[in-house]
């Protein structure tokens, strides 16, 4: 089910170079002051990226701080009450502050899953010319085909010496959204399958993915694909159209996790 859920605006700030924590802390203070009297349903401050040591150019020294707000009432996040006060920090803000409005009063669409009794629905075929033909036979009720979660990972095989390395040197990944749930799958070549399924337990995923702390996680194994799949519940809020995250559909979660370091057998590298 989907329905209008208000409006969203966002502003991107940038902090460069040294004293990053102090700069972001000052920005948060300004954001709290500016939004204190606004009727917001959501307010996020997300830090994206990190400056490198001894940066070769200005952009390698920068971090984006994305400020996103939602409200049921358009005027609470419009150019006058939300955008202008934030972009007004351009001169009196921390050293090196520059800013770009990214989104102004964009519509928010809320999503929620629901079950409707099949008998409550009119079953019709709608042809290209608009003709509606009733379907006389009631659809057959069948149980959903499901695979039982396999939360318990097997013992890790002894494959000799290990060293810390990115998970992605051994495992490929794919991910995306299903409503508010993040689906994350990993697969590996034949010789790495036993290590992968033993390494990627539910507990290990929680350790690698901080956003998964405190939420329900389903784990499934697909031996024919040499794959381990996770369903991380509610980590994407109410869904991509309304959660306000920079990565609204969780499309980069797997690539983030592939960059995390784990103990990898040297024979697999």
C-alpha positions in Angstrom: 0.0 0.0 0.0 1.3 3.5 -0.8 0.0 7.0 0.0 1.3 10.6 0.1 3.5 11.1 3.2 4.4 14.8 3.1 7.5 16.5 1.7 11.3 16.2 2.0 14.1 18.7 1.6 17.9 18.1 1.9 21.0 20.2 2.0 24.6 19.0 1.5 27.3 20.6 3.6 31.0 19.9 3.1 33.8 19.9 5.7 37.4 19.8 4.6 40.7 18.9 6.1 41.5 19.0 9.8 39.3 19.3 12.9 36.6 17.4 11.2 34.8 16.2 14.4 34.7 19.8 15.8 33.3 21.1 12.5 30.6 18.5 12.3 29.7 19.0 16.0 29.3 22.7 15.3 27.1 22.1 12.3 24.9 19.7 14.3 24.4 22.5 16.9 23.3 24.9 14.1 20.9 22.3 12.6 19.3 21.7 16.0 18.8 25.4 16.5 17.4 26.1 13.1 15.0 23.1 13.2 13.9 23.4 16.8 10.6 25.1 16.0 9.8 23.1 12.9 7.2 20.4 12.9 9.3 17.6 11.3 8.5 13.9 11.0 12.1 13.0 10.2 15.5 14.8 10.6 18.7 13.0 9.6 22.4 14.2 9.6 24.5 11.7 7.7 28.3 11.9 7.2 29.4 10.5 3.8 33.0 9.7 3.0 36.2 10.6 4.9 39.2 12.7 4.0 42.4 10.8 3.1 45.7 11.4 4.8 47.8 14.1 2.9 45.1 14.6 0.3 46.3 15.1 -3.3 43.5 17.5 -4.1 40.7 19.5 -2.4 38.1 16.8 -3.1 40.1 14.1 -1.4 40.1 16.2 1.7 36.4 16.6 2.0 33.5 14.9 3.7 29.8 15.5 2.8 27.3 16.1 5.6 23.8 15.5 4.3 21.0 17.1 6.3 17.5 15.7 5.4 14.2 16.7 6.8 10.6 15.5 6.2 7.3 17.0 7.3 3.6 16.4 6.6 3.3 20.2 6.0 5.1 21.6 3.0 5.9 25.0 4.6 8.0 23.3 7.3 10.7 22.2 4.8 10.3 24.9 2.2 13.0 27.3 0.9 12.2 30.0 3.4 11.9 28.1 6.7 14.4 25.2 6.1 16.7 25.8 3.1 17.5 29.5 3.5 18.6 29.3 7.2 20.8 26.3 6.5 22.4 27.8 3.4 22.8 31.0 5.3 25.6 29.2 7.3 27.8 29.7 4.2 29.6 32.7 5.7 29.3 32.4 9.6 29.9 28.6 9.7 33.0 26.6 10.4 36.2 27.3 8.4 35.9 26.0 4.8 32.1 25.4 4.9 30.4 25.3 1.5 26.8 24.1 0.9 24.4 23.0 -1.8 20.6 22.5 -1.6 19.9 19.1 -3.2 16.2 18.7 -2.8 13.4 21.2 -2.0 9.9 20.0 -1.0 10.0 16.8 -2.9 7.0 14.6 -2.4 7.4 11.7 0.1 5.5 8.5 -0.7 4.9 6.2 2.3 4.8 2.5 1.9 3.5 -0.2 4.1 2.8 -3.9 3.6 -0.7 -5.3 4.3 -2.8 -8.4 3.8 -6.2 -8.2 2.2 -8.6 -11.2 2.2 -8.8 -12.5 -1.3 -12.6 -12.6 -1.0 -12.8 -8.9 -0.6 -11.3 -8.2 -4.0 -13.1 -8.1 -7.4 -11.2 -10.4 -9.8 -11.3 -8.9 -13.3 -9.3 -8.8 -16.5 -8.9 -5.3 -17.9 -8.3 -5.3 -21.7 -6.4 -2.6 -23.6 -9.6 -0.9 -24.6 -10.8 -0.7 -21.0 -13.2 -3.6 -21.2 -13.5 -5.3 -17.8 -14.2 -9.1 -17.8 -15.1 -10.7 -14.4 -13.2 -13.8 -13.4 -15.8 -16.2 -12.3 -13.6 -18.8 -10.6 -12.2 -17.9 -7.2 -8.4 -18.2 -7.1 -7.2 -21.3 -5.4 -5.7 -20.7 -1.9 -2.2 -22.2 -1.5 0.4 -21.9 1.2 3.4 -19.8 0.5 6.5 -21.8 -0.4 9.2 -20.8 2.0 12.7 -22.0 2.9 13.4 -22.3 6.6 16.1 -19.9 7.8 19.5 -21.4 8.5 20.7 -19.2 11.2 23.3 -21.6 12.6 26.6 -21.4 10.6 28.8 -24.5 10.6 32.2 -24.6 12.2 34.9 -22.8 10.2 37.2 -25.1 8.3 40.9 -25.1 9.0 42.5 -23.9 5.8 45.8 -22.9 7.2 47.3 -19.4 8.0 45.0 -16.4 7.7 45.4 -12.7 7.4 43.0 -9.8 7.6 41.7 -8.8 4.2 38.6 -7.4 2.6 35.7 -9.9 2.5 35.2 -8.9 -1.2 38.5 -10.5 -2.2 36.8 -13.8 -1.7 33.0 -13.1 -2.0 30.9 -11.3 -4.5 27.8 -9.5 -3.3 24.4 -8.2 -4.3 21.8 -6.3 -2.4 18.6 -4.2 -2.5 15.4 -3.3 -0.8 12.1 -5.1 -0.2 10.1 -2.4 1.6 11.9 -1.6 4.8 14.0 -4.8 4.6 17.6 -4.9 3.3 18.3 -8.1 1.3 22.0 -8.9 1.1 23.5 -11.9 -0.7 27.1 -13.2 -1.0 28.5 -16.0 -3.1 32.0 -17.5 -3.7 33.8 -19.9 -5.9 33.8 -23.6 -5.1 36.9 -23.8 -2.9 35.7 -20.8 -0.8 32.1 -22.0 -0.1 32.7 -23.9 3.1 34.7 -20.9 4.5 32.1 -18.4 3.4 29.1 -20.2 4.9 31.0 -20.7 8.2 32.3 -17.1 8.3 29.0 -15.3 7.5 26.9 -16.1 10.5 24.2 -13.9 11.7 26.4 -12.7 14.6 29.2 -11.9 12.2 26.9 -9.9 9.9 25.8 -7.8 13.0 29.4 -7.1 13.8 30.2 -6.1 10.2 27.0 -4.0 9.6 26.4 -1.6 12.5 22.9 -0.6 11.1 21.8 -4.2 11.8 22.2 -3.9 15.6 19.0 -4.7 17.4 16.9 -5.7 14.4 15.7 -9.1 13.2 17.9 -10.9 10.7 17.0 -14.0 8.7 19.9 -16.1 7.2 19.5 -18.5 4.3 22.0 -20.8 2.6 21.8 -21.7 -1.1 24.4 -24.5 -1.6 23.6 -24.8 -5.3 24.6 -21.2 -5.8 27.4 -21.3 -3.1 25.5 -18.3 -1.5 24.5 -17.0 1.9 21.6 -14.6 1.9 20.5 -12.3 4.7 17.2 -10.4 5.2 17.8 -7.5 7.6 14.4 -6.4 8.8 13.3 -2.7 9.1 16.9 -1.3 8.6 15.5 0.8 5.7 12.8 2.4 7.7 9.4 2.4 6.0 10.9 1.9 2.6 13.0 3.6 0.0 10.4 6.3 -0.8 10.3 7.7 2.7 13.3 6.7 4.8 15.5 9.8 4.1 18.7 7.7 3.9 21.4 8.8 1.4 21.3 5.2 0.0 17.5 5.0 0.1 17.2 1.4 -1.3 20.3 -0.1 0.4 21.9 -0.6 -3.0 25.5 -0.2 -1.7 25.2 -2.2 1.5 26.9 -5.3 0.0 29.8 -3.3 -1.5 30.3 -1.7 2.0 30.4 -5.2 3.6 32.8 -6.5 0.9 35.2 -3.7 2.0 35.1 -4.8 5.6 38.1 -6.8 6.8 37.8 -10.3 8.1 40.3 -13.2 8.7 40.8 -14.9 5.3 42.8 -18.0 4.7 45.8 -17.1 2.7 45.1 -20.0 0.3 41.9 -18.3 -0.8 43.6 -15.0 -1.6 
